[in-house]
Amino acid sequence: MIHRIITENKNYEQTAQLVSEHFGGFTIITATNYRQGRPEHSLVIEICPDAKAGDGETRTQIDKLAYAIKKQNGQQAVMVQRIACQNDIV
């Protein structure tokens, strides 16, 4: 499972620090999203947690992290996506 948090590109360093406090590994991608035809600078945070962690526990951690990012950036909402996938390490 890949968990993705999409947020406004505010406080990049603080956001990265916040994510690192919850998860040991993650990817942050800078992106441009469009809302109502207007571009917004965004961050896409992808987290692929340890397979040993339980889904319920991971989901709770992701939701708490998304709320913390929302609060930190003074946003009305952030998007959380959960994407089923198969992970292979080669």
C-alpha positions, 0 to 999 in steps of 0.5 A, a space after each residue: 500500500 502506498 499512502 499519498 498526502 497532497 498538500 500546499 507547498 508551504 513550509 517545505 523543510 518543516 513538512 519534511 521534518 514532520 514526516 520524518 518524525 512519523 516515518 523513516 522513509 518517504 518521498 516528497 515530490 514538488 508538483 503543480 496542481 490545478 484547482 478551478 483552473 488556477 495553478 497551485 504549488 503542491 507537495 506530494 508525499 508518498 509513504 510506503 510503510 514497513 510491511 510488518 506494520 498493521 494496516 490499521 496502525 499505519 492508517 491512523 499514523 497517516 491520518 494524524 500526519 495529514 492533520 498535523 500538516 494541515 494545521 502547520 500550513 493553515 489549510 482547510 484540507 489536505 488530500 490523502 490517497 491510499 493506493 493498493 500495489 505490490 512492492 518488490 525490492 530487487 
